[in-house]
Amino acid sequence: MPYITPDTIPVATRSRDLLIPDDIYILAAVNGALYDLTLPENWEKVGAISPDEIAARMLEMFEAYLTS
């Protein structure tokens, strides 16, 4: 998977479907992986974007995912 830099992040935001098999273990793994993206320690500073800022944005997306 390519490393995402500010030059490669899409400007527009859009909804995407992710088809997850109806299996509790797979869903738990997907939720765990997405949750890990909400933690600042899993990010590095890129340009002017801090790990806290990107983790906060990921938390917004994760919360929206959980309520959809």
ABEGO torsion letter per residue (X at the ends): XBBBBAAABBABBBBBBBBBBBBAAAAAAAAAAAAAAABAAABBBBEABBAAAAAAAAAAAAAAAAAX
